[in-house]
Amino acid sequence: MNVEIEKDQRGAAVIVGASLSGLMSGIALAQEGIQVTIVEKVGEHRIGGSGLRVDGGTFGRSKTEKLLKQLVSGGESSVQLWASIESRLREAAKQNDRISLRYHTRIVAVEQNEESAWALTDQGERIEGDLLIGADGHNSQVRKYVSPDNANATYAGYMGWLASIGENDLPESLRPAGGGPSVEMFDSYDGFKFGSIIEREDKSSIAGSRRIGCTWYDNKRSGLLRQLGCVEGMVVCHSLNGQDIPEQTLRELEAETAGWPEPWRFAARHAIQERTLIGIPIKEYVPDRLVKGRVALVGDAAHVPAPVTASGFNESLQDAVALGVCAENGVQGQAAVRAVDEYESLRLETVRRMVQSGQFYSRSFGRP
C-alpha cells in the first residue's frame, strides 16, 4: 500500500524518528508551511532519565530558532531532563495541523527517485514525500542509505556510568539547598565526573520535584563491554543495564566512590546497590556527508560527538533550524534537492569540527 502525504505548493516531508531531533526538524519544516509526517518505531511514551544542557538564549537568527529554544528550555540555559524536552516538543507537534505523528511504525528501507523519496514499513506500506529526513539516532538506518561507506558510529574507547535518585530518597542532611537545575564537575583526575540536579516535569512525584544525578567516565571496561556484547569490534551494539553488570564490577565501582563528595557519592552507591546503574559505551561519528539526493540526516543520525563536548543536543537544534531556513521556498519537486544541498553546505563542516573536538579527549583517555 502506498501512502502519499497530502501535498500543496510547499511540498511534503517524511521524517524517520520521533526523538528530539526528529520532532525539532518536523516543527521547523512545518513552520515553513510544509506537510510533515514523523514515523517512530516505538510507542509515544518512552523513558529517558538523562539530563541535557540546553542553550535557552532568546537570541536567534529566526523565529523558528527562538521557538525551538523556548520549547526545549523555557528560555533559560540549564540542564533539562530528556523526557521533559521530548514531552514539550511532542505536544507542540501534536498541536500543529501540518504535522502527523505515527508511532509503532517500523521502517525497513528508504529509497527515492527523481520525483520523491519514501520510507517502506515492515507492513509493506510506502510513506512518500518530496523530502525524507533521517532522525533515527546513532544506529541510523537512513545513514546506511545516505553514507553506506561510513555507516556506523564507532566506540570511543570508554564508557559513561549514569546513576540517579529522587531527592526525597536522599537522607535529609544530604539534600542540596536552593532550587533550580545545576551541573557540577567534582573531579577530573581519572576521568570527568559530574553531579546534576534536574527539575522533574511532574512536581507531584513522591520522590520529590528534583532528581539528583551522577555521571562519570570509565576507560577500564572495554574488555567487559566486548565480553557482554555491548561492543563488537569498534561498533557499539547496546548499553549495559544494571541487572547485567557482574557482581565484581559493582563492587569495584562502589569502592571507587569512596572519596566522592555528597550527595553524588550517595546517589552513585544507591544506583549500584539497587542495580539501577546504566553503563553507556561512548560513541563518535564524523560524517562525510549529510545528504543523498532528496534524503538528509539530522541529529545523532548525522553526527555523534563525545559527551565531553556538551554540544550534541544544541547542534541537533541547529540542524533543525538550518533545515527550516533552507526549506523556506518549499520542497516540492526539485526544490527539495536544492534545499538539502544548501543544508549540507551550511552544516557539514560545522558538525565535523564539533565531533573532532571531542576526539582529542577520546584519544588521550579512551582505551579501545
LUMGUTOR-729308 format. One record per residue (C-alpha): x, y, z. Coordinates in steps of 0.5 Angstrom, whole numbers, plus 500, padded with zeros to 3 digits. Layout:
<nodes>
XYZ ...
</nodes>
This chain:
<nodes>
500500500 503507498 501513503 503520499 503525504 498531502 502536498 501543497 505548493 510548499 511540499 511535504 517531508 518525512 522524518 524518521 525518528 521522533 526523538 529530540 532532533 526529529 521533533 525539532 526538525 519537524 517543528 522547524 519545517 512546519 514553521 515554513 508551511 511544509 507538511 510533515 510526517 514524523 515516524 517512530 518505531 517505539 511508543 509515545 511515552 519513553 523513559 529518559 532520565 539523563 540531563 542535557 545542558 541547553 542553551 536557552 538564550 533568547 537571541 537567535 537568527 530566526 523566529 524558529 530558533 527562538 521558538 525551539 530554544 523556548 520550548 527546550 529550555 523555558 528561555 534559560 540556559 540550564 540542565 534539563 531532563 531529556 524526558 521534559 524536553 521531549 515532552 514539551 516538543 512532542 506537545 508542540 508538534 501535536 498542536 501543529 496541524 502541519 505535523 502528523 506523529 506516527 508511533 509504533 511505525 518501524 522503518 526497514 528501508 528508505 529510497 528516492 527517485 527524481 521526484 520524491 523520497 520515501 520510507 518503507 515500513 515493516 508492514 509494506 507501507 510506503 510513506 512518501 514526501 518531497 524530502 526525507 530526514 534521518 533523525 533516527 539516532 546514533 545507530 541510524 538506518 538512514 545514515 547507512 543509506 546516505 553514507 554507506 562507506 561511513 555508516 557506524 559511530 565508533 567506540 571512543 575507548 571509554 564509557 560513562 556511568 549514570 546514577 541518579 536518585 530522587 531528592 527525597 530519597 537522600 538523607 535530609 542532611 545531604 539534600 542540596 540547598 537552594 533551588 533550580 538545576 545545576 551541574 558541578 564538576 567535582 573531579 577530573 584527576 582520573 576522568 571527569 565526574 559531574 554531579 547534577 541537580 535536575 528539576 522534575 517535570 512532575 513536581 508532585 512526585 513522591 521522590 521530590 521535585 528534583 533529581 540528584 544525578 551523578 555521571 563519571 567517565 571510566 576508561 578501564 572497562 573496554 574488556 568488560 564491554 566487549 565480553 558482555 556484547 556492548 561493544 563489538 570491534 569498534 562498534 557500540 551495540 548497546 548500553 550496560 544495564 544495572 542487572 547485567 553488571 558483574 558483582 565484582 565490577 559493582 564492588 570496584 565501582 563502590 570502592 572508587 566512590 569512597 572519597 567523593 563529596 556528598 551528595 554525589 557519593 550517596 547517589 552513586 552508591 545508591 544506584 550501585 547497590 540498587 542496580 539502577 546504574 547504567 553504563 553507556 559506551 561513549 560513541 563518536 561519529 564524524 560525518 563525511 556527508 549529511 545529504 544524498 539527493 533529497 535525503 538528509 541527516 540531523 542530530 545524532 544520525 548526522 554527528 555523535 560527539 563525545 559528551 565532554 564537548 557538551 555540544 551535541 544537543 545544541 548542535 542538533 537544535 542548530 541542525 533543525 534551525 538550518 533545515 528550516 532556513 534552507 526550506 524557506 522557499 518550500 521543498 516541492 520537487 527539485 526545491 528539496 534537493 536545493 534545500 538539503 544541499 544548502 543545509 549541508 553547506 551550512 552544517 557539515 564543516 561545523 559539526 565535523 569540527 565539533 566532533 573532532 574537538 572531543 576526539 582530542 580528549 578521547 585519544 588521551 583518555 580512551 583505551 580501545 
</nodes>
